[in-house]
Amino acid sequence: MSATTLLGFDYGRRRIGVAVGETITGGARPLETLDCPSEGLPDWAGIERLLREWQPDAVVVGRPEHADGSANAVTRGAERFARQLRGRYDLTVHLVDERLSSREAETRLAERGHRPPPRGGDRALDMMAACVILETWLADNHSSP
Protein backbone atom coordinates (compact mmCIF):
# COMPACT_ATOMS: atom_id res chain seq x y z
CA MET A 1 0.00 0.00 0.00
CA SER A 2 1.44 3.39 -0.97
CA ALA A 3 1.07 6.51 1.11
CA THR A 4 -1.32 9.22 0.04
CA THR A 5 -0.43 12.70 1.28
CA LEU A 6 -3.22 15.07 2.26
CA LEU A 7 -3.42 18.64 3.49
CA GLY A 8 -6.12 19.58 5.97
CA PHE A 9 -7.58 23.06 6.29
CA ASP A 10 -9.44 24.70 9.17
CA TYR A 11 -11.07 27.58 7.28
CA GLY A 12 -11.73 30.84 9.06
CA ARG A 13 -12.53 34.29 7.74
CA ARG A 14 -9.37 35.74 9.33
CA ARG A 15 -7.02 32.74 9.49
CA ILE A 16 -6.73 29.26 7.97
CA GLY A 17 -5.02 26.50 9.92
CA VAL A 18 -3.15 23.91 7.85
CA ALA A 19 -2.01 20.35 8.66
CA VAL A 20 -0.39 17.54 6.68
CA GLY A 21 -1.12 13.85 6.99
CA GLU A 22 -0.92 10.57 5.16
CA THR A 23 -2.98 7.45 4.75
CA ILE A 24 -0.30 4.90 5.71
CA THR A 25 -0.13 6.07 9.32
CA GLY A 26 -3.55 7.74 9.51
CA GLY A 27 -1.79 10.52 11.38
CA ALA A 28 -1.45 14.23 10.82
CA ARG A 29 0.63 17.07 12.18
CA PRO A 30 0.09 20.83 12.30
CA LEU A 31 1.94 22.84 9.65
CA GLU A 32 1.11 26.52 9.92
CA THR A 33 -1.58 29.15 10.10
CA LEU A 34 -2.13 31.47 7.16
CA ASP A 35 -3.54 34.96 7.70
CA CYS A 36 -6.24 36.09 5.29
CA PRO A 37 -5.23 39.37 3.60
CA SER A 38 -8.80 40.60 4.09
CA GLU A 39 -11.74 38.98 5.84
CA GLY A 40 -12.92 35.93 3.93
CA LEU A 41 -10.16 36.11 1.31
CA PRO A 42 -7.70 33.19 1.63
CA ASP A 43 -3.95 33.69 1.29
CA TRP A 44 -3.77 31.99 -2.12
CA ALA A 45 -0.02 32.57 -2.44
CA GLY A 46 0.57 30.79 0.88
CA ILE A 47 -1.78 27.97 -0.07
CA GLU A 48 -0.09 27.55 -3.43
CA ARG A 49 3.32 27.43 -1.72
CA LEU A 50 2.12 24.62 0.58
CA LEU A 51 0.55 22.71 -2.32
CA ARG A 52 3.83 22.88 -4.27
CA GLU A 53 5.87 21.85 -1.24
CA TRP A 54 3.70 18.91 -0.10
CA GLN A 55 2.11 17.90 -3.43
CA PRO A 56 -0.97 16.40 -1.78
CA ASP A 57 -3.08 13.79 -3.52
CA ALA A 58 -6.18 15.41 -2.00
CA VAL A 59 -7.19 18.01 0.57
CA VAL A 60 -9.65 17.96 3.45
CA VAL A 61 -11.57 21.06 4.47
CA GLY A 62 -13.48 21.32 7.74
CA ARG A 63 -17.15 22.18 7.35
CA PRO A 64 -18.37 24.06 10.43
CA GLU A 65 -21.92 23.39 11.59
CA HIS A 66 -24.14 24.02 14.58
CA ALA A 67 -24.61 21.13 17.01
CA ASP A 68 -27.84 20.15 15.20
CA GLY A 69 -26.00 19.91 11.85
CA SER A 70 -27.37 23.13 10.41
CA ALA A 71 -25.15 25.68 8.69
CA ASN A 72 -23.59 28.54 10.64
CA ALA A 73 -22.05 31.85 9.58
CA VAL A 74 -18.77 30.28 8.41
CA THR A 75 -20.22 27.20 6.68
CA ARG A 76 -20.78 28.87 3.31
CA GLY A 77 -17.30 30.39 3.38
CA ALA A 78 -15.73 26.98 4.05
CA GLU A 79 -17.78 25.40 1.24
CA ARG A 80 -16.75 28.19 -1.14
CA PHE A 81 -13.11 27.75 -0.12
CA ALA A 82 -13.39 24.01 -0.87
CA ARG A 83 -14.87 24.70 -4.32
CA GLN A 84 -12.11 27.23 -5.04
CA LEU A 85 -9.40 24.72 -4.08
CA ARG A 86 -10.98 22.18 -6.42
CA GLY A 87 -11.31 24.66 -9.27
CA ARG A 88 -7.98 26.48 -8.95
CA TYR A 89 -5.77 23.44 -8.40
CA ASP A 90 -7.77 20.53 -9.87
CA LEU A 91 -7.62 18.74 -6.52
CA THR A 92 -9.86 16.17 -4.93
CA VAL A 93 -11.45 17.99 -2.00
CA HIS A 94 -13.20 16.27 0.89
CA LEU A 95 -15.43 18.14 3.34
CA VAL A 96 -15.59 16.83 6.90
CA ASP A 97 -17.80 17.79 9.83
CA GLU A 98 -15.64 19.87 12.15
CA ARG A 99 -18.12 20.52 14.96
CA LEU A 100 -15.83 19.40 17.78
CA SER A 101 -12.43 20.06 16.22
CA SER A 102 -11.67 23.28 18.10
CA ARG A 103 -12.60 21.74 21.46
CA GLU A 104 -10.40 18.70 20.76
CA ALA A 105 -7.59 20.99 19.57
CA GLU A 106 -7.84 23.05 22.79
CA THR A 107 -7.61 19.85 24.86
CA ARG A 108 -4.54 18.61 22.99
CA LEU A 109 -2.80 21.97 23.31
CA ALA A 110 -3.63 22.26 27.02
CA GLU A 111 -2.15 18.79 27.60
CA ARG A 112 1.08 20.15 26.11
CA GLY A 113 1.05 23.18 28.40
CA HIS A 114 -0.08 25.64 25.72
CA ARG A 115 -1.69 28.83 26.96
CA PRO A 116 -3.83 30.75 24.46
CA PRO A 117 -3.01 34.42 23.89
CA PRO A 118 -5.15 36.78 26.01
CA ARG A 119 -6.67 38.60 23.04
CA GLY A 120 -7.60 35.61 20.91
CA GLY A 121 -6.12 34.82 17.52
CA ASP A 122 -4.57 31.56 18.67
CA ARG A 123 -2.54 30.42 15.66
CA ALA A 124 -1.55 27.16 17.39
CA LEU A 125 -5.25 26.37 17.87
CA ASP A 126 -5.95 26.94 14.16
CA MET A 127 -3.17 24.53 13.13
CA MET A 128 -4.19 21.92 15.68
CA ALA A 129 -7.85 22.15 14.60
CA ALA A 130 -6.71 21.47 11.01
CA CYS A 131 -4.84 18.44 12.33
CA VAL A 132 -7.96 17.16 14.12
CA ILE A 133 -10.05 17.71 10.98
CA LEU A 134 -7.58 15.76 8.86
CA GLU A 135 -7.28 12.94 11.41
CA THR A 136 -11.07 12.70 11.55
CA TRP A 137 -11.28 12.23 7.80
CA LEU A 138 -8.42 9.71 7.82
CA ALA A 139 -10.07 7.68 10.63
CA ASP A 140 -13.41 7.63 8.79
CA ASN A 141 -12.02 6.84 5.33
CA HIS A 142 -8.90 4.70 5.65
CA SER A 143 -8.21 1.62 7.68
CA SER A 144 -4.86 1.07 9.38
CA PRO A 145 -2.32 -1.07 7.51
N, C-alpha and C positions, 0 to 999 in steps of 0.2 A: 504494500500500500504506500503510495507516495503522499507527501505532505502537501496540503493546500494552504496557502497563506491567505489570511483575511485581515482587513482593517475594520475596526469597529469605531463608530462615531456616536457620541452623545451630543446631539444637536441642541444648541441654545441660541437665542437671538443675539447674545453678546459674546459668547464663547462656545467653542466646539471641542470637546474632549476627544482624544484619539488613542486607540489601543491597537496592538498587533497580536495576532494569534495564529494557531495552525491546527489542522485537523488531526494530525498524528498524536499530539499530546492532549488535545482538547483544552489547552491552556491559553491564556492571554496575559499580556503585560501592558501597563500604561506606557504611552509614548510621549505625548505632549498635549498641551492645550493651545488652540489657535484662537486669537482674538478676531472678532468680526470687525472689519473696517468701519461699518456702520450697522446699526441694529437690523438684524435679519439678513445681512449680506455676508455670506461665508468668505473666508480668506482663501480664494481659489488658488492663488499662487502657492500658499502653504500646503494646501491639499494636493496640488499637482506635484509639489516637491516630494511629499510623502508617498504618493502613488508611484513616482519614478523610483524612489529609493527602495520601497518594499515590493513593488510589482505584485500586488495581491491578485488572486484568482477571482475574488469577489469581495464585497464590502457588506457590512451589517450596520444598519442605522436604527437607533432606538426610536420607537414610536410612543411618545408620552400619551397617557390616557388618565382619566379620572378612575377612581376605585371601581366604579360600575362599568368601566369599559368605554364610556363615552369620550368623545374628543374634548381636549382642553385648548387653551389659547395657543399652545406651542405645537399641537398635533399637525395642523396644516403646514406650518413651516418645516417641520421634520419630513413630512411627506413630499413637499416640494423639493427640499434638499435631496432626498433620495432619488426623485425623478431627474433632477439636474445631474447628479452623479452618473446615473445610467446614461443619460443623453450626451453629456460632455465627454465621457471617457469610455463609453461602450462597455460598461461593467455590469456584472450580475450584482443586483442589490437586493438584500433581504431586509425586511422590516421586522423588528422584534418588539414585543410588549416590554416597556421599560418601567412599568409602574413602581417597582420596588428597588430599582437600581441605585438611586441616590442614597436611600437608607442603608442598603448593603454596603455601598462604597464608604459611607460615613463610619460604619461599624469596622470595616477593614482598616481604615486609616486610624481610627481611635485605638485599635489593638496595636498599632505600630507607634503609638505615642504622638500622632499628628494632632496639632491644634489648629482649627480653622482661623483664618484672619478675622479680626474683630469687625471689619466693615464688609464682609461678604467677598464674593469674587474668588472663591477657593479653587484655584487652578488644579491642585492635586485631586480635589473631589471630582472635577470634570473628567480628568484622565481615568480615575479609578471607576467612575460610572461607565465610561466607555468600555473598560475592561470587563465589568460585570455584564454589560449588554452583550458583548462578544462571547463571553463564557456561557451565557444563557443560551444563545443561538447554537453554539457548539454542542452543549449538553443535549439540546432538543433535537439536533439534526445529524449528529455523528456519534457512532458508538466507539468505545475505546478499542485500541488494537488488541 
